Structure formats: C-alpha cells, structure tokens
C-alpha cells in the first residue's frame, strides 16, 4: 500500500512537471550608445532560473565584427562575465554546422516549425523613437522604420501562437538627432512538449547513425566545423 502511494505521488509530480511551462522573457534595447540584450528563462514554477545578458556591443566594422561583453547567471553558479566578438568567421562557422545538421536530420525545418507552433507569445512590444534633426527627413525615416518593423515582426511571429496582439510604435523626434529602440517579448512552452519533440529529434539522430553502419558520423563534422 505504501509503495502504491509513493508511486502515485511520483506519477502526479511527473505529470505536474510535464504540464508546467518554461517562461522566457527577452529584452533587446538600444538607448543612445547603450546596447543591451537580456534573456531570462524560468521553469518548474521558478525553481529553475537562468539569465543570459549581453551588456555591451561595439561594432568594429564588417571585417572585425562586433565586440560583445556577456554574462550568464543561474542559481548554481555565480554570474560569470566573458567577452568575445561576432565576426564573419564565427557566423560562417555556425552556418556550416547548421547546414550539416540540415543535411543529416530528416525534416529538421518541419520539426522546428512544429515546435514553434506550440510556443505561446503572451507579449510582444517594440517601441522606437527616431530623429534626424530635420523634420522632412525625420518623417520619411519614421515611415521607413514603420515598414521595416512591420516586416521583421511579421516574419518573427509567423509560426508562433500569438495570445496578445503585438504592440508596435514609432515616435518621431523632430528637433534633434535621436534614436532609441526597445523590444520586449514574453513567451512560454510546456516542458512536456519540449520533451516530446526532443525524443523525436533523438530518434531521428539514432536512425541516421544506424544507417551509416559504423561510419564516421556527421556529429563529428559538426563538432569540428
């Protein structure tokens, strides 16, 4: 009887975990010369938290790329700061890795779309103020920014489930050069959904390994890329 009670409690806890959600809060901002990206993730009703923050981005040119200062935090480790740069070599490296995965995992794009379809976006706000110091140029630029934001937002939110209508705004500043932009997005996805599609992904990878019959796997090529 005691064993049955224990098993029932374990089963109940497992169901609760599967039904709980991972909550993601993303903030991207540029205020004058201060660039910042903050991503917070919270799971199991706040028992697990994680933060990734890019505190500074310095554009060094197309050849040298972007110099970044970043920090990662979680309850088990103290905040760890690090620096690095994003240049064309790093972009090419990750592009090559993705291309290899795309070639060897069956319908990876289709699987990605199915996962995104289960993501619920509960809030999406993007506020921008722009000014060039000239009224006519500022008005024209405001229109261009509106068009650009509409296109980018439509593309970014195309495959997810929107719970609330996106809030987009562009405010002109006519009397001085000025630019600020702040994007905030909140989303959530159930842990059970992530585990389900994780199992599907592992199954496809396992089938690919068996098909190769002991030959060097594409995973080695990804790690080397």
N, C-alpha and C positions, 0 to 999 in steps of 0.2 A: 504493500500500500504506500509506504514511504517513497519507494522507488518511482511509483506511478506519479506521485505528487511532484517529485523532483523533475521527472521527465516532462510533466505538464508545464511546470514553471519555465523550464528551459525552452520548450516549444513556444510558449507565449512570448518570452523575451526575444526569441529569434524572429517571430512574426512582427513584433514591435519594431525591431531593427530594420527589417525589410520594408516596412511601411513608412519608416521615418525618412526624412529628406536631407540632402546636402544643400545648404543655403550658401549662395555665392553673392558677394557684394563687390562690384567693380567700380572704381572711380578713376577717371583719367582727366587731368586738368593741365591747362597752360594758363598761368596768370602772369602777365608781363614776361619776365625771363625765367620764371619758376615752373619747371615741368615736373609732373608727379603722376605716378601710376600706383594705385593701391588695390590689391585684390585680397579679400577676406573670405575664407571658407569655414563653415560651421556645420558639424554633423553630430548625430546622436544627442539632440536636444542641448547642444552647447558643450557637451563633454569633450569633444574634439574640435579644436580650432587651429587655424593656420593663416598666416599673413605673409604676403609677398609684396614688397614695396620697392619701387624704383624712385629714388629720391631726387635724382638729378640726371638730365640728359643733355649732353653737349655735342652739337653737330660739328664735326671736324672737316666736313667736305665729303664728296662722293667716294673718294679713294680711301680716306681714313675711317669713314663711317661715323657712328655715334658712340661717344664715350658715356657709359652709364655707371651709376652708383646704386647698388641694390642691397636690400636687407630681407632676410627670411626669419620668421618667428613662429614657434609652436610651443605648447606647454612643457614639452620635454627638454627643450633646448633654449638657451638664451638667444636673443637676437644676434644674428651673425651678418655683419656687413661685408660686402665684397664689391669689387669693381671689375669692369671689363668693357669691351667695345663690340658693337654690332656693325660689321662691315660686309662687303660683298662676298668675301671668302666664307664668313660664318653663314650667311644666307644661303650660299651655294651648297655648303656642307649639309645643312638641314634639308634643303630641297632634294639633294641626291638621296639622302636617307628615306625621305618620304616617297620618292619615285621608286626606290627598290621595294618598299613595303607595298606600294600600289600594284606593282607587277606580280607580287607573290601571295598576296592575301585576296581571296575571292571576294569581289564586290565590296571593297573597303569603303568606297564612296556611298554605296547604298546602305551599308551598316551605319556609317556616320550620320546619314540623313534620318534614319530610324531613331537613333539616339537623340538627335536634336529635336525630333518631333515630340519627344517625351519631356523636353525641358520647358518649364513654365517660367516665362519672364513676367514678373509681377510689377516691375517698374523700369521705365527707360526714359531718362531725361537728358537732354543735350542743349545747353544754353551757351550762346556765343554773343560777344559784343565785338564790333569791329569799327574802326575809324581810320581814315587816311589823311585827315586834316583838310580835305576838300569835300564839299557837300555832294557834288555830282559824282566824283569817283567813289565816295563812300556809299552812295545809293546804288551804284552799279555793282560794287563789290558785295553789298548786302544781298542783292538778288542772286549773284553767283554762289555765295555761301549757302543760301537757302536751297538752291538746286543741288549743290554738292551734298549737303547734309541729308536731303530727301533721298538721293540715290544711294548713299552709303548706308543709311538707316534701313531702307527697304531691302538692300542686299543682305545686311547683317541679320535682320529679323525675319527673313523669308521662310526659314524652315522650322522656327520655334513656335511655341504656343504663347500668344500674347494674352495676358489676363487683363491688362490695362492699356489703354491707348497711349502710344508714345507721346511725350511732350517735347516738342522741338521749338526753339525760339532763336531769333537773330535780332539783336538790338544795334542800331547804328549809333555811332558817336561822331558827330559832325565837326566838332571844334578842335580835335587833336588826333594825332596818330595813336591808335589804341587797338589791342587785341587780347581778348581772354576767351577761353573755351573750357567748359566743364561738362563732362559726360558722367552720368551715374546710372548703373544698371544693377538690378536685383533679379536673381533667378534661382530656381530650385529644381531638383530632380530626385526621385526616390532612390534610395540605396538598392532596393530590390531590382529596379530597372537597370542600374549600373552593373550589378552582379550578373543579371541575366545576359546582357549583351557582352559582358566580359567573358562569360562561359562560351558564348558563340564565337567570339574572337579567338579564344584559346583552342577551340575545336577546329577552326579553320587553319590555324597555325600548325596544329598537330597533324592534320591531314596532309598539309604541304610537306612536312618533314617525312612522313611515311612515303609519299610519292617520290621523294628524292632517293629513297633506299640507301641511306647512309652517306650520301654525297655531302660535301660541304654546304651548309645551309645558308640561306640568304641573311639570316640573323648575323652571321659573321661579317657579311659585307656591310650590313647596317652599322655595326659597331666600329668597323674600320673606316667607314665613309666620313 
